[in-house]
Amino acid sequence: MSQSEISSSSRLLSFTGAVGAIFVFALILYVAYLPNRPAPFDQQVNDARQAKADEARAAGEAKLNSYEIINAEAGTVRIPIEDAMESTVAAYSAAK
């Protein structure tokens, strides 16, 4: 046997072994994944979750962008964040 015959057959065998190993690995992953696949979500459940998230987001934005009396006796009020930033900058500018 010549050196080139051993080299080409060795390369072919190595390539076939590598492709086979990848195929076996993919097959094991596929078989292991199928029984553990999560059940599909119901569209109504997704819609309900999205509605709750939208409500929470709207409530948070309302707190950031609206006026509200928190404690009348203590004089605590909630003002929009833009107004709060402007009054804070004005207070620091006046302090200088």
C-alpha positions as CSV (number, residue, x, y, z in Angstrom):
1,M,0.0,0.0,0.0
2,S,1.2,3.4,-0.8
3,Q,1.2,6.4,1.6
4,S,-1.5,8.3,-0.5
5,E,-4.0,5.4,-0.3
6,I,-3.7,5.3,3.5
7,S,-3.9,9.0,3.7
8,S,-7.0,9.3,1.6
9,S,-8.8,6.4,3.2
10,S,-7.9,7.7,6.6
11,R,-9.3,11.2,5.7
12,L,-12.5,9.6,4.4
13,L,-12.9,7.5,7.6
14,S,-12.2,10.6,9.8
15,F,-14.7,12.7,7.9
16,T,-17.4,9.9,8.0
17,G,-16.8,9.5,11.8
18,A,-17.1,13.2,12.4
19,V,-20.3,13.5,10.4
20,G,-21.6,10.4,12.1
21,A,-20.8,11.8,15.6
22,I,-22.6,15.1,14.8
23,F,-25.6,13.2,13.5
24,V,-25.8,11.0,16.6
25,F,-25.5,14.1,18.8
26,A,-28.3,15.8,16.9
27,L,-30.4,12.7,17.2
28,I,-29.9,12.4,20.9
29,L,-30.8,16.1,21.4
30,Y,-33.9,15.7,19.2
31,V,-35.1,12.6,21.1
32,A,-34.4,14.2,24.5
33,Y,-36.2,17.4,23.6
34,L,-39.4,15.9,22.2
35,P,-40.8,14.5,25.5
36,N,-39.8,17.7,27.4
37,R,-41.3,20.2,25.0
38,P,-43.4,22.7,26.9
39,A,-47.1,22.8,26.1
40,P,-48.2,25.7,23.8
41,F,-49.8,28.6,25.6
42,D,-53.4,29.5,25.0
43,Q,-53.9,32.8,23.1
44,Q,-56.4,33.9,25.7
45,V,-53.8,33.5,28.5
46,N,-51.3,35.5,26.4
47,D,-53.9,38.2,25.9
48,A,-54.8,38.3,29.6
49,R,-51.1,38.6,30.5
50,Q,-50.6,41.4,28.0
51,A,-53.6,43.3,29.3
52,K,-52.3,43.1,32.9
53,A,-48.9,44.3,31.8
54,D,-50.5,47.2,29.9
55,E,-52.5,48.2,32.9
56,A,-49.4,48.1,35.2
57,R,-47.4,50.1,32.7
58,A,-50.3,52.7,32.4
59,A,-50.5,52.9,36.2
60,G,-46.8,53.5,36.5
61,E,-46.8,56.2,33.8
62,A,-49.8,57.9,35.4
63,K,-47.9,58.1,38.7
64,L,-44.9,59.6,36.9
65,N,-47.0,62.2,34.9
66,S,-49.8,63.3,37.1
67,Y,-50.5,65.4,40.2
68,E,-51.9,63.7,43.3
69,I,-52.2,64.6,47.0
70,I,-50.5,61.9,49.0
71,N,-51.0,63.3,52.6
72,A,-52.9,66.5,53.0
73,E,-52.0,67.1,56.6
74,A,-48.3,66.6,56.0
75,G,-48.4,68.5,52.7
76,T,-47.1,65.6,50.6
77,V,-48.0,65.7,47.0
78,R,-46.9,63.9,43.8
79,I,-46.0,66.1,40.9
80,P,-45.0,65.1,37.3
81,I,-41.4,64.0,37.0
82,E,-40.7,66.8,34.4
83,D,-41.9,69.4,36.9
84,A,-39.8,67.8,39.7
85,M,-36.7,67.8,37.6
86,E,-37.2,71.4,36.7
87,S,-37.8,72.5,40.3
88,T,-34.7,70.5,41.5
89,V,-32.5,72.2,38.9
90,A,-34.0,75.6,39.9
91,A,-33.3,74.9,43.6
92,Y,-29.7,73.9,42.9
93,S,-29.2,76.9,40.6
94,A,-30.6,79.3,43.3
95,A,-28.3,77.7,45.9
96,K,-25.2,78.6,44.0
